[in-house]
């Protein structure tokens, strides 16, 4: 049996534009962006494309959670410096 994961997702932060680009997502993945205080900043729940671009609201540290019904959640932490 093959394990299905979102570990191969490419997460690219553009500090100049303030965008986060995710590629290689499994269809049906739910993506949640939290700030360092645990407050939900953005949620993308029903999308079918393997590509997602999110606007980062302000400088700071964020946690990105990618959840799919058939996988373990994948969590990434990053800092947006707003250069």
C-alpha positions, 0 to 999 in steps of 0.5 A: 500500500502506498502512503499518500502525503503532502510532504512534496509540496514546494513552499516558496515565500516572496519577501518582496511581494508578500506572497506565499506560493504552494505547488504540488498540493494534493487535490482537496487539501485544506490549507490554513495560515496561522500567525505566531499567536495561533490566530487563523489568518487565512483558510483555503478549503475547497480547491482542486488545483495543485497550486495556491498563492496566499497573501501574507498580511504583515511581517512575522512568523507564521505556521502553515498547516496542510490537511487532506482527508487521506493524509497526515497533516503537514506543518511548515513554519516560516518568517516573513520579513517584508524586505 
